[in-house]
């Protein structure tokens, strides 16, 4: 069923989130307030060209009787609806269920014990796929010889779907973190956008002195912790091989990130919650948010409409949001950034309708009609111009951010999308909250990372090393 799609692009400029990889400009100051929409025509033309050349959905469906069960979250309901519309002949065979995907590892063990109940297709991050790909869970279907190699190469970040040399999922989107900043305030205050964490620390002192009450970031949970420590290359949970995990928070790359956090907590330019807590949202609503390291989807999914609203933000939302490359440490050759999300579709090895399950996963990640107007950065590179068209046209941006987003996609840290076989967010959130409740510094709290992660790793059969 391999086919080339020749479609006319009707780009819907609605806010929700790829791009071809180009070199991101290094931001040293707030860019001129030029309309981001200047690049719209080129982006639409690029999207049209990409779609005309995109050969997708190679799966062969030979079984027209066995239904499949697809586990999704609520935002993925349009995927199911779209598939049924495009393939009405298979609509009656698609049973979708909204499920908390974090329960996949535990429920897989239950299904293994009872010998039934496995879903056929699951929407989940590669970190969760990793947790069900071991011998005990043995859930994913090996796609290595089922998906053409020419197609696999078009998925950015697909390496994080490869476990023990086997392709266990197809990437849906990427969620690389970038540096967001309030462009009008940077211009008004005469600040330069930092390019290194050392410059960020120096800026924090300047902000604390000249504009107290303004913030350059927040630290309140595991995700915000990762935004600093993964960007520093800290080996807090680094897979050395299938059975070995390095947990070494005494490494200088961990210490420097902790010292930066302590410095900014002390001068009160770093807030103490996650991205969505009411107190943090209120800071942004009051236009006190100067800068934030956050994932790509936050641009149109959080800044627009939640942090910056016409009713609560004193300044105009038009051309407000600046986007700069991920920060690096001065001693490092290149930047590396964390990722918050960036999911995939995995297929159960127990499915009775392999062709239909694979067709669904290919459709979900490759269909241009489905991805047109999305604010998520598609992993499937031929569709990334569709994302470019959306963000290039949105007036919230101070300038066209597509090159920065594309570059950041190439700088996701080795740990950013490839986690060990256990959850990291909950234990790291405990570490952060303990720092505040015990009134300690992050430097003093770092040993707790080893304390909470080591037994989790050992329970999954890892040999924990501290190199």
Wavefront OBJ file of the C-alpha trace (Angstrom):
o trace
v 0.000 0.000 0.000
v 2.949 2.251 -0.507
v 1.783 5.438 -2.130
v 3.024 8.951 -2.812
v 0.699 11.591 -1.493
v 0.073 14.584 -3.688
v -1.838 17.026 -1.593
v -2.605 20.712 -1.632
v -1.576 22.187 1.680
v -4.188 24.135 3.546
v -2.204 25.246 6.559
v -4.361 26.015 9.553
v -2.727 28.719 11.619
v -4.053 27.506 14.935
v -1.910 27.217 17.984
v -0.700 23.822 18.851
v 3.442 22.550 17.464
v 9.555 20.199 13.136
v 11.719 21.781 10.848
v 14.549 20.944 8.540
v 17.858 21.115 10.332
v 19.551 24.431 9.791
v 22.101 26.193 11.903
v 20.494 28.240 14.624
v 21.641 31.841 14.984
v 23.361 32.590 18.255
v 21.258 35.109 20.126
v 23.254 37.732 21.991
v 20.567 40.326 22.254
v 16.843 40.669 21.794
v 16.105 40.568 18.055
v 14.421 43.390 16.269
v 10.661 43.420 16.580
v 9.917 42.230 13.069
v 6.797 40.225 12.218
v 7.418 36.505 12.340
v 4.940 36.080 9.504
v 7.455 37.353 6.943
v 8.605 33.737 6.477
v 5.121 32.297 6.104
v 4.987 32.078 2.298
v 8.309 30.253 2.085
v 7.285 27.889 4.867
v 4.000 27.008 3.170
v 5.775 26.388 -0.138
v 8.303 24.201 1.650
v 5.494 22.278 3.334
v 3.782 21.706 -0.012
v 6.984 20.409 -1.581
v 7.584 18.092 1.353
v 4.115 16.631 1.143
v 4.356 15.996 -2.594
v 7.469 13.915 -2.086
v 6.404 12.082 1.058
v 5.824 8.388 0.468
v 4.052 7.079 3.530
v 2.152 4.180 5.025
v 3.829 1.121 3.592
v 2.052 -1.374 5.857
v 0.077 -4.149 4.187
v -3.256 -5.017 5.809
v -4.276 -8.597 4.986
v -6.400 -9.295 8.069
v -9.811 -7.609 7.824
v -11.467 -9.440 10.724
v -9.321 -9.068 13.867
v -9.851 -5.731 15.679
v -7.072 -3.825 17.427
v -7.128 -1.898 20.701
v -5.290 1.422 20.717
v -4.276 3.105 23.968
v -4.260 6.897 23.692
v -4.586 10.024 25.791
v -7.323 12.585 25.208
v -5.282 14.833 22.844
v -4.730 11.817 20.557
v -8.451 11.260 19.930
v -8.225 13.140 16.585
v -5.675 10.524 15.454
v -8.233 7.776 15.902
v -10.985 9.835 14.293
v -8.746 10.760 11.366
v -7.687 7.173 10.756
v -11.283 5.973 10.673
v -12.177 8.723 8.219
v -9.253 7.978 5.916
v -9.692 4.201 6.145
v -13.420 3.589 6.610
v -12.961 -0.027 5.607
v -11.081 -0.572 8.897
v -13.102 1.773 11.138
v -15.046 -1.023 12.832
v -11.771 -2.750 13.731
v -10.360 0.180 15.747
v -11.153 0.197 19.464
v -9.562 3.140 21.269
v -9.228 3.569 25.028
v -8.009 6.630 26.925
v -5.462 5.314 29.411
v -2.846 6.738 31.750
v 0.194 5.475 29.852
v 2.307 5.572 33.018
v 0.436 2.394 34.014
v 1.727 0.499 30.960
v 4.620 -1.308 32.733
v 2.482 -2.536 35.637
v -0.458 -3.518 33.460
v 1.812 -5.352 31.035
v 3.011 -7.598 33.856
v -0.613 -8.251 34.779
v -1.518 -9.126 31.184
v 1.507 -11.406 30.984
v 0.321 -13.254 34.076
v -3.234 -13.686 32.784
v -2.235 -14.327 29.182
v -4.597 -11.728 27.722
v -5.553 -8.044 27.726
v -2.559 -6.527 25.937
v -3.335 -3.437 23.837
v -2.243 -3.670 20.208
v -0.927 -0.107 19.825
v 0.148 2.292 22.576
v 0.986 6.002 22.531
v 3.861 6.442 24.993
v 7.259 8.059 25.390
v 10.376 6.017 24.561
v 11.207 6.056 28.279
v 8.078 3.944 28.854
v 8.843 1.708 25.893
v 12.220 1.049 27.538
v 10.465 -0.081 30.688
v 8.408 -2.721 28.847
v 11.144 -3.994 26.531
v 12.976 -6.123 29.085
v 12.564 -9.876 29.450
v 9.999 -9.589 32.243
v 7.612 -7.367 30.266
v 8.529 -8.445 26.712
v 5.867 -6.203 25.192
v 7.016 -4.374 22.020
v 7.002 -5.828 18.536
v 10.353 -5.630 16.726
v 9.769 -3.296 13.770
v 13.280 -3.535 12.346
v 12.271 -5.651 9.339
v 8.647 -4.489 9.190
v 9.278 -0.811 8.461
v 11.439 0.005 5.413
v 14.879 1.330 6.302
v 14.283 4.238 3.925
v 11.269 5.199 6.010
v 12.963 4.767 9.392
v 15.705 7.203 8.401
v 13.082 9.931 8.039
v 12.252 9.784 11.756
v 14.307 12.246 13.802
v 15.137 10.887 17.237
v 14.335 7.335 16.150
v 17.520 6.084 17.832
v 15.711 6.420 21.146
v 13.224 3.787 19.943
v 16.061 1.284 19.470
v 16.689 -1.102 22.342
v 19.235 -3.913 22.170
v 19.532 -3.272 18.442
v 15.784 -3.622 17.797
v 13.371 -0.910 16.655
v 10.517 -0.958 19.153
v 8.558 2.184 18.280
v 7.988 4.977 15.754
v 8.636 8.481 17.055
v 5.639 10.808 17.083
v 7.193 14.126 18.071
v 10.186 15.673 19.788
v 10.093 17.954 22.818
v 13.535 19.534 22.928
v 13.996 22.411 25.359
v 15.026 25.887 24.222
v 15.565 29.267 25.853
v 12.465 31.452 25.874
v 12.656 35.128 26.812
v 10.420 38.179 26.948
v 11.788 40.183 24.018
v 10.209 43.586 24.864
v 11.453 43.422 28.464
v 14.973 42.468 27.394
v 14.976 45.472 25.083
v 13.465 47.766 27.708
v 15.955 46.700 30.396
v 18.926 46.677 28.027
v 19.738 43.027 28.714
v 21.534 40.619 26.381
v 20.135 37.134 25.947
v 22.666 34.748 27.501
v 24.258 32.031 25.408
v 25.991 30.238 28.288
v 24.965 29.272 31.798
v 27.761 31.466 33.133
v 26.150 34.429 31.361
v 22.794 33.385 32.795
v 24.229 33.484 36.297
v 25.725 36.928 35.703
v 22.397 38.123 34.318
v 20.629 36.800 37.406
v 22.773 39.060 39.580
v 21.951 42.023 37.370
v 18.228 41.250 37.476
v 18.303 40.779 41.250
v 19.962 44.171 41.641
v 18.126 46.261 39.050
v 14.769 44.490 38.645
v 13.964 42.430 41.741
v 10.780 40.416 41.416
v 11.537 39.288 37.851
v 12.484 35.671 37.170
v 14.803 33.762 34.839
v 13.386 30.335 35.506
v 11.805 27.934 37.950
v 12.786 24.739 39.783
v 10.022 22.749 41.427
v 9.875 19.195 40.099
v 11.772 16.496 38.253
v 11.250 18.044 34.835
v 12.617 21.441 35.825
v 15.514 19.684 37.591
v 16.358 17.931 34.328
v 16.317 21.228 32.427
v 19.494 22.199 34.278
v 21.238 18.894 34.976
v 20.796 17.245 31.587
v 21.912 20.482 29.961
v 25.079 20.145 32.011
v 25.705 16.526 31.023
v 25.319 15.290 34.603
v 25.553 11.445 34.738
v 22.691 11.121 37.221
v 21.304 8.002 35.482
v 23.396 7.131 32.439
v 23.017 3.742 30.774
v 26.473 2.322 30.124
v 25.047 -0.852 28.602
v 21.901 -2.970 28.920
v 22.682 -4.000 32.496
v 24.814 -1.142 33.828
v 23.689 2.281 35.035
v 25.982 5.079 36.148
v 24.703 7.260 38.989
v 27.426 9.768 39.768
v 26.163 13.121 41.020
v 29.575 13.971 42.429
v 30.735 14.562 38.860
v 31.754 18.199 38.199
v 29.022 18.521 35.570
v 26.460 17.860 38.303
v 28.120 20.153 40.795
v 28.209 23.131 38.438
v 24.491 22.806 37.704
v 23.722 22.580 41.424
v 25.846 25.646 42.157
v 24.020 27.624 39.451
v 20.681 26.671 40.993
v 21.832 27.622 44.481
v 23.099 30.972 43.229
v 19.793 31.832 41.544
v 17.665 30.590 44.419
v 19.718 32.773 46.747
v 19.344 35.927 44.636
v 15.646 35.153 44.083
v 15.665 34.940 40.290
v 14.634 31.262 40.334
v 11.086 30.373 41.421
v 10.214 27.195 43.332
v 7.437 25.360 41.451
v 6.815 23.428 38.252
v 5.744 25.065 34.989
v 2.023 24.883 35.700
v 1.567 25.772 39.370
v -0.779 28.727 39.847
v 1.849 30.891 41.543
v 4.233 30.513 38.594
v 1.505 31.175 36.038
v 0.612 34.312 37.994
v 4.213 35.536 37.739
v 4.010 35.185 33.975
v 0.550 36.794 33.865
v 1.993 39.810 35.677
v 4.753 40.035 33.056
v 7.461 39.184 35.585
v 8.810 36.241 33.594
v 11.997 37.296 31.847
v 13.382 33.960 30.686
v 12.625 30.245 30.931
v 14.174 26.986 29.732
v 11.180 24.968 28.554
v 10.143 22.455 25.867
v 9.281 23.366 22.307
v 5.568 22.689 22.749
v 5.376 25.303 25.498
v 5.614 28.111 22.938
v 2.090 27.764 21.601
v 0.792 25.377 24.240
v 1.726 27.273 27.426
v 3.167 30.725 26.768
v 0.343 31.518 24.402
v -2.892 31.722 26.315
v -1.600 30.616 29.734
v 1.504 32.657 30.551
v 0.729 35.505 28.167
v -2.873 36.569 27.767
v -4.379 39.807 26.510
v -6.308 40.247 29.751
v -3.505 39.709 32.242
v -0.298 40.782 30.517
v 0.363 44.534 30.557
v 2.348 44.495 27.318
v 1.139 43.445 23.891
v 1.324 39.721 23.235
v 2.215 40.422 19.606
v 5.944 39.808 19.001
v 6.449 39.153 22.706
v 8.122 35.752 22.838
v 11.778 35.440 21.930
v 13.313 32.024 21.282
v 17.056 31.451 21.649
v 19.230 28.369 21.340
v 19.745 26.048 24.319
v 22.347 27.420 26.692
v 25.733 25.728 26.944
v 28.483 25.779 29.507
v 31.502 27.809 28.430
v 33.828 24.821 28.783
v 31.651 22.606 26.597
v 32.087 22.439 22.838
v 28.360 22.251 22.148
v 25.054 22.637 23.912
v 22.924 19.734 25.036
v 19.341 20.050 26.101
v 16.735 18.056 27.947
v 13.451 16.933 26.429
v 10.083 17.039 28.172
v 7.923 14.546 26.370
v 8.306 13.619 22.755
v 6.293 10.441 22.410
v 6.094 7.419 20.126
v 3.774 4.645 18.997
v 4.674 1.104 19.911
v 3.007 -2.128 18.783
v 2.464 -5.196 20.920
v 4.158 -8.402 19.902
v 0.899 -10.075 20.946
v -1.216 -8.320 18.323
v -3.236 -10.576 16.046
v -3.472 -7.939 13.318
v 0.080 -6.793 12.750
v -0.590 -5.066 9.441
v -3.438 -2.917 10.738
v -1.535 -2.009 13.888
v 1.465 -0.907 11.830
v -0.688 1.024 9.380
v -2.217 2.916 12.302
v 1.223 3.793 13.751
v 2.481 4.964 10.359
v -0.621 7.066 9.804
v -0.348 8.654 13.250
v 3.216 9.769 12.631
v 3.160 10.532 8.890
v -0.195 11.803 7.663
v 0.041 15.440 6.470
v -3.649 16.208 7.004
v -3.345 15.044 10.605
v -0.268 17.173 11.284
v -1.261 20.345 9.450
v -1.673 23.130 12.012
v -0.069 21.173 14.873
v 2.079 22.932 17.460
v 3.990 19.711 18.146
v 7.357 19.202 16.437
v 6.904 16.104 14.226
v 9.573 13.467 14.286
v 8.817 12.514 10.669
v 11.053 14.991 8.879
v 9.016 15.418 5.654
v 6.264 16.915 7.803
v 8.421 19.374 9.712
v 7.752 22.207 7.231
v 4.125 22.083 8.398
v 5.317 23.000 11.886
v 7.485 25.750 10.418
v 4.452 27.247 8.732
v 2.531 27.369 12.002
v 5.210 29.022 14.118
v 6.446 31.333 11.363
v 2.961 32.755 11.040
v 2.151 33.156 14.733
v 2.454 36.789 15.860
v 3.420 35.856 19.431
v 7.017 35.336 18.287
v 9.437 38.250 18.250
v 11.116 36.723 15.195
v 10.942 33.478 13.239
v 12.024 30.731 15.694
v 12.101 27.792 13.283
v 15.904 27.645 12.885
v 16.378 27.620 16.651
v 13.825 24.848 17.111
v 15.494 22.786 14.375
v 18.957 23.192 15.834
v 17.750 22.275 19.320
v 16.335 19.038 17.900
v 19.910 18.007 17.089
v 21.136 18.883 20.593
v 18.910 16.678 22.752
v 21.209 15.136 25.341
v 21.970 11.401 25.190
v 19.785 10.984 28.283
v 17.104 13.392 27.111
v 15.015 10.814 25.273
v 16.573 7.565 26.434
v 15.765 6.711 30.015
v 16.490 3.668 32.161
v 13.805 1.092 32.889
v 12.187 3.082 35.704
v 10.575 6.442 36.284
v 12.826 9.416 37.020
v 10.392 12.283 37.448
v 8.718 11.251 40.703
v 11.981 10.534 42.589
v 13.682 13.670 41.257
v 10.630 15.713 42.243
v 11.065 14.342 45.773
v 14.692 15.486 45.740
v 13.711 19.023 44.724
v 10.924 19.301 47.268
v 13.195 17.945 50.008
v 15.724 20.663 49.203
v 13.116 23.317 49.918
v 11.483 21.637 52.900
v 14.834 20.962 54.591
v 16.081 24.443 53.702
v 19.181 22.979 52.086
v 21.189 23.922 49.051
v 21.018 21.775 45.932
v 24.725 21.006 46.368
v 23.956 19.549 49.790
v 20.893 17.702 48.462
v 22.611 16.031 45.492
v 23.578 12.839 47.389
v 19.853 12.169 47.794
v 19.679 11.567 44.036
v 21.912 8.543 44.526
v 19.874 7.428 47.531
v 16.519 7.465 45.730
v 17.620 6.217 42.299
v 19.957 3.361 43.286
v 17.310 0.981 44.699
v 15.022 1.685 41.747
v 17.830 0.776 39.367
v 18.765 -2.353 41.292
v 15.122 -3.472 41.330
v 15.251 -3.396 37.513
v 18.369 -5.544 37.476
v 20.934 -2.820 36.849
v 24.441 -2.974 38.164
v 24.879 0.564 39.538
v 28.305 2.105 39.140
v 29.650 5.430 40.379
v 32.525 6.311 38.089
l 1 2 3 4 5 6 7 8 9 10 11 12 13 14 15 16 17
l 18 19 20 21 22 23 24 25 26 27 28 29 30 31 32 33 34 35 36 37 38 39 40 41 42 43 44 45 46 47 48 49 50 51 52 53 54 55 56 57 58 59 60 61 62 63 64 65 66 67 68 69 70 71 72 73 74 75 76 77 78 79 80 81 82 83 84 85 86 87 88 89 90 91 92 93 94 95 96 97 98 99 100 101 102 103 104 105 106 107 108 109 110 111 112 113 114 115 116 117 118 119 120 121 122 123 124 125 126 127 128 129 130 131 132 133 134 135 136 137 138 139 140 141 142 143 144 145 146 147 148 149 150 151 152 153 154 155 156 157 158 159 160 161 162 163 164 165 166 167 168 169 170 171 172 173 174 175 176 177 178 179 180 181 182 183 184 185 186 187 188 189 190 191 192 193 194 195 196 197 198 199 200 201 202 203 204 205 206 207 208 209 210 211 212 213 214 215 216 217 218 219 220 221 222 223 224 225 226 227 228 229 230 231 232 233 234 235 236 237 238 239 240 241 242 243 244 245 246 247 248 249 250 251 252 253 254 255 256 257 258 259 260 261 262 263 264 265 266 267 268 269 270 271 272 273 274 275 276 277 278 279 280 281 282 283 284 285 286 287 288 289 290 291 292 293 294 295 296 297 298 299 300 301 302 303 304 305 306 307 308 309 310 311 312 313 314 315 316 317 318 319 320 321 322 323 324 325 326 327 328 329 330 331 332 333 334 335 336 337 338 339 340 341 342 343 344 345 346 347 348 349 350 351 352 353 354 355 356 357 358 359 360 361 362 363 364 365 366 367 368 369 370 371 372 373 374 375 376 377 378 379 380 381 382 383 384 385 386 387 388 389 390 391 392 393 394 395 396 397 398 399 400 401 402 403 404 405 406 407 408 409 410 411 412 413 414 415 416 417 418 419 420 421 422 423 424 425 426 427 428 429 430 431 432 433 434 435 436 437 438 439 440 441 442 443 444 445 446 447 448 449 450 451 452 453 454 455 456 457 458 459 460 461 462 463 464 465 466 467
